[in-house]
Amino acid sequence: MGDSRPNTGRSPGRQRHPPRTAGRSGAGPGGSAGPEQAGGGERESDSFVGGKQKAGERLLPEALLAWNSARSADLGVTTSSTELKYANTVMRFDYVWLRDHCRSASCYNSKTHQRSLDTASVDLCIKPKTIHLDETTLFFTWPDGHVTKYDLNWLVKNSYEGQKQKVIQPRILWNAEIYQQAQVPSVDCQSFLETKEGLKKFLQNFLLYGIAFVENVPPTREHTEKLAERISLIRETIYGRMWYFTSDFSRGDTAYTKLALDRHTDTTYFQEPCGYNNYDRAVINTVPYDVVHRWYIAHRTLTIELRRPENEFWVKLKPGRVLFIDNWRVLHGRECFTGYRQLCGCYLTRDDVLNTARLLGLQA
């Protein structure tokens, strides 16, 4: 897109000016604007940075100041945005964004953390009448007289540039060797249920690897349910709230047999499925014949990768050991077995798991 700004005789972009000194000329405290400085329309002279402003006074581009080394922030303006350098971060803010995100009482309900301002009511060509920066706060006065103020630390936290610098909870791409060498510790049931430290340690492991273990859980459905409710609502499904099964061929499901289960994730037949399941795939009748062979080639490539022994981590579950699996990251399965086996479990709501992590200070 082209630059629609009127020609002001200056290069577009941020305007830099020397630090303010006593005896300077031009508009500002103790000065007045000459005829050539009286701006309007989309001229950059509609902005004011720094100092105190007298009633009715408007500072012009010549008065836009770059802060000297004694100041903690550096500000520049254009006809459509403000550029702020603070806390070693250079940020750019569109004026519509700045008006839309106003946190004043008339624009934002601080109790409900919901907007009161109708975003669609903001003029898409809006520009502030004045801008003022002090050591901790950036102020904007808009054409209708409304004043927006931003704490500089809030801007760093919520700017696009600041978000890019945030330390996101890492995810580790692992195989059996990497996981075993990491010696990821399990969390004790009592610590998990009764302390924030134990719960946070568990969620850190879960977010890092997509699996996590809790040990010393009384081997009952009730205790397993209590464990699950510690981090999430339990999701009701066609299997009920908690599912509990052993070998039962009458159920018509391979999971209720002693047969091996290949790598998969569950509930692929849901509108909001957990992931990929080779067993529950329906008849392929939505792919034309000249494309379906390519589908099988892709399927074969994926299956070969999934079945590489180095990508498999085998663990023997025993009474008292609970395994949590992120169905968006990790596939699971089992080998065939003999004898009697009981297993209970449930599905959790992903949003609630991640919310619990965030409440504990993790970047989930």
Residue, then its C-alpha position, 0 to 999 in steps of 0.5 A: m500500500g502507498d503512503s497517503r500522508p500529505n507531503t510535509g517536506r520531510s521524510p516519512g516515519r519517526q521524527r527525531h529531534p535534539p533534546r530540549t534546551a533552554g532558550r529554544s525557539g518554536a512552540g512549547p512551554g514559553g513559546s508560540a507557534g508561527p503561522e507556518q506551524a499551524g497544522g491540520g488534517e493529517r499533518e504530523s503537527d497534530s502530535f505533542v510529546g513531553g513537557k507541559q502543555k498550556a490550554g489550547e496550545r499545540l506543539l508541532p513536529e519541531a517540538l517532538l523530542a528524543w529523550n536524553s539519556a536521563r530519561s527511561a523512554d524514547l518516543g517517536v510519532t508518525t501520522s498513524s502510529t507511535e514508536l516507543k523505546y522502553a525497557n530495551t524494547v522498541m514498540r510500534f502502536d497503531y493509533v486505532w489500537l491505542r484508542d481501542h485498548c484504553r483502560s479508562a473506566s468508561c472504556y474497560n471494566s476492571k472488575t470483569h476484565q471486559r471491554s465497554l468500548d465498542t471497537a466498531s465505533v473507533d474512527l479508523c483514521i483517528k489520531p491523538k490531539t496531544i501525546h505526553l510522556d513521563e517517566t512511567t506513563l504515556f498519555f493520549t488526548w483524543p479529538d473528543g477530549h477523552v484521555t487514555k493513559y498507559d503504564l509503560n510496563w503494560l505496553v511492554k507486556n502487551s505489545y507485539e514486540g514484547q510478546k515476541q520476547k516473552v519466555i513461552q513454556p518450552r515444549i521438548l521434541w523427544n524420543a525414547e532416548i531423550y526422555q530416558q536421559a532427562q530422568v523426568p521425575s514423577v510427582d507424588c499423589q499427596s504433593f500433587l493434591e495438597t501443594k501448589e509446588g507439586l501441582k506446578k511441577f507436574l504441569q511443567n513436566f506435562l507441558l514439556y513432554g506431553i506426558a506426566f506421571v503421578e505415583n502412589v495413587p490409591p488404585t480406585r476409580e474415586h481417587t483417579e477421579k479426584l486426581a483428574e479434578r485437581i487440574s480440569l473439569i472432566r469431560e462427559t463423553i459417550y463413555g460416561r464421565m469416568w470409563y472403567f474397563t477390562s477385557d470384554f469382547s461384548r463391548g465391540d471395541t478393540a480397547y476392551t480386548k486383549l489385542a495390541l493397540d497401535r499408536h493412536t489418539d482417542t475420539t477422532y469421531f468427535q466434532e472436537p477430536c483429540g487427534y489421529n486414530n488408525y482404528d476409528r478411521a471411517v470409509i474413505n469416500t470423500v477423496p476422489y480416485d485420482v487423489v486417494h493413492r497420494w493419501y495412502i502414500a502420505h499415510r504410509t510415510l506417517t506410519i513409518e515414522l510413528r513405528r520407528p522403535e527409537n520414537e517409542f517409549w514403553v512403560k509398564l503401568k502398575p496399580g497406583r501409577v497414573l499417566f496423563i497424556d496430551n492427545w494433541r502431542v503424544l500418541h499412545g497404544r499397548e502390546c497384547f496381553t494375557g490375564y486379567r487387566q483393569l483400567c480406569g480413566c477419563y478425558l479432560t478439557r484442554d482449556d481447563v488444563l492450560n488455564t490451571a497451568r497459567l494460574l500457577g504462573l506457567q506460560a501455557 
